[in-house]
Amino acid sequence: MASNQGSRVDELLSAWRAGDERARNELFELLYSELRQISAALLRSERNSSLSTGDLVNEAVLRIVRLSRIDWADKSHFLALAARAMRRVLVDHARAKSTDKRSHQKVTLITQFAGAGAERIELDALDKALIRLKVIDEEKADIVELRYFGGLSLDEIATVKNMSKSTIKRNWRVARLWLLDSLEGTPK
């Protein structure tokens, strides 16, 4: 079943790239439960968000549909792009909340960058750190997004990026340490 679904997803992605809107709609229907799982994982680690799982998926889908050039390789790559879109929705939502004069609570994500315990990181600070990392090393920033926000394993990232797992693992360690160092001085 999984390989059947994978080949169907590949067919739908190809048809959508060619302009078939029915294929796009069927793709979203086929992957909706997986998109909701990604959304739920992102929202679980965030506090004080007024977005529901469905809201986050819908906002991300709207952003993906607006993309003029679609260049994904397979299902993993598509889900990684969807996770990235969800991250952008969360960041935009957090920034909008921070400009609200009635509420000054930070929107945070719980992460386990250090490996042992969970740490609270303010979403806006993490986004700004990722932007700085992208300027320094775009490859490492992409790996962080795919791993942290997309929930992809190192093997899946290696497939999406067409790189060896050992290179991905090494870059993930370096990027994670860079982020920890960058966020260390950020008030929580």
C-alpha positions in Angstrom: 0.0 0.0 0.0 2.8 2.4 0.9 4.5 1.9 -2.4 1.2 2.3 -4.2 0.5 5.5 -2.4 4.1 6.7 -3.1 3.8 6.1 -6.8 0.3 7.7 -6.9 1.7 10.8 -5.0 4.6 11.0 -7.6 2.0 10.8 -10.4 -0.1 13.6 -8.8 2.9 15.8 -8.2 4.0 15.4 -11.8 0.4 16.2 -13.1 0.2 19.2 -10.8 3.6 20.5 -12.1 2.0 20.2 -15.6 -0.9 22.4 -14.4 -3.6 19.8 -13.5 -5.6 21.4 -10.7 -7.6 18.2 -10.1 -4.3 16.4 -9.4 -3.4 19.1 -6.9 -6.7 18.7 -5.1 -6.4 14.9 -5.1 -2.9 15.2 -3.7 -4.0 17.3 -0.8 -6.8 14.9 -0.1 -4.5 11.9 -0.2 -1.9 13.5 2.1 -4.3 15.4 4.4 -3.8 13.1 7.4 0.0 13.4 7.1 -0.2 17.2 6.8 -2.4 17.2 9.9 0.2 15.1 11.7 2.9 17.6 10.9 0.7 20.4 11.9 -0.2 18.7 15.2 3.4 18.1 16.0 4.3 21.8 15.4 1.3 23.0 17.5 2.0 20.5 20.3 5.3 22.2 20.9 3.9 25.7 20.8 2.1 27.4 23.6 -0.5 30.2 23.4 -1.4 29.6 19.8 -4.9 30.2 18.7 -4.4 28.2 15.5 -6.0 24.7 15.2 -4.4 21.8 13.4 -6.8 22.3 10.5 -6.2 26.1 10.4 -2.5 25.6 10.1 -2.8 23.0 7.4 -5.2 25.2 5.4 -3.0 28.2 5.7 0.0 26.2 4.5 -2.0 24.7 1.6 -3.0 28.2 0.5 0.6 29.3 0.5 1.8 26.3 -1.4 -1.0 26.7 -4.0 0.2 30.3 -4.6 3.7 29.1 -5.5 4.3 29.9 -9.2 7.2 27.4 -9.7 6.8 24.0 -8.1 10.0 21.9 -8.1 9.7 19.0 -5.7 11.0 15.5 -6.3 8.7 13.2 -4.3 6.4 12.9 -1.3 9.1 13.6 1.3 10.2 16.7 -0.5 6.5 17.8 -0.8 5.9 17.2 2.9 9.1 19.1 3.8 7.9 22.0 1.7 4.5 21.8 3.5 6.2 21.8 6.9 8.3 24.9 5.9 5.0 26.6 4.9 3.5 25.7 8.2 6.6 27.2 10.0 6.1 30.4 8.1 2.5 30.5 9.1 3.4 30.0 12.7 6.1 32.7 12.6 3.8 35.2 10.9 1.1 34.3 13.5 3.5 34.8 16.3 4.7 38.2 14.9 1.1 39.3 14.5 0.4 38.4 18.1 3.5 40.2 19.3 2.2 43.4 17.7 -1.1 43.1 19.5 -1.2 45.7 22.2 -3.4 43.7 24.5 -1.2 40.6 24.7 2.6 40.5 25.2 3.1 36.8 25.6 5.9 35.2 23.5 5.0 32.3 21.3 7.4 29.5 22.1 8.3 26.1 20.7 9.7 23.3 22.9 12.7 21.7 21.3 15.3 19.2 22.3 18.3 20.7 20.5 20.6 19.9 23.4 19.5 16.3 23.2 18.6 15.6 26.9 15.8 17.9 28.1 13.3 20.0 26.4 14.0 23.7 26.1 11.7 26.6 25.4 12.7 28.7 22.5 10.9 31.8 21.4 9.7 31.2 17.8 10.6 34.6 16.5 14.1 34.3 17.9 14.5 30.8 16.3 13.2 32.2 13.0 15.7 35.1 13.1 18.5 32.6 13.9 17.5 30.4 11.0 17.6 33.5 8.7 21.1 34.3 9.9 22.2 30.7 9.4 20.7 30.7 5.9 22.9 33.7 5.0 26.0 31.9 6.4 25.2 28.4 5.1 21.9 27.8 3.3 22.5 24.0 3.2 22.6 23.7 7.0 19.6 26.0 7.4 17.6 23.7 5.0 18.6 20.7 7.0 17.4 22.3 10.2 14.1 23.2 8.7 13.6 19.7 7.3 14.6 18.0 10.5 13.0 20.3 13.1 9.9 21.7 11.3 9.4 18.9 8.8 10.0 16.1 11.2 12.1 14.3 8.6 14.6 11.7 9.6 18.3 12.0 8.6 17.7 9.3 5.9 14.7 11.2 4.5 16.7 14.4 4.4 19.5 12.7 2.6 17.0 11.5 0.0 15.4 14.9 -0.4 18.8 16.7 -0.6 20.4 13.9 -2.7 23.3 13.8 -0.2 24.9 11.0 1.9 23.5 10.3 5.3 26.9 10.9 6.9 27.1 14.4 5.3 23.6 15.2 6.5 24.3 14.0 10.0 27.5 16.0 10.2 25.8 19.2 8.9 22.9 18.6 11.3 25.3 18.5 14.3 27.1 21.7 13.2 23.9 23.5 12.5 22.3 22.4 15.8 25.4 23.6 17.7 25.4 26.9 15.8 21.7 27.5 16.7 22.3 26.6 20.3 25.1 29.2 20.5 23.1 31.8 18.6 20.0 31.3 20.8 22.0 31.2 24.1 21.9 35.0 24.5 18.3 35.3 23.5 15.9 36.0 26.4 13.4 33.2 26.9 
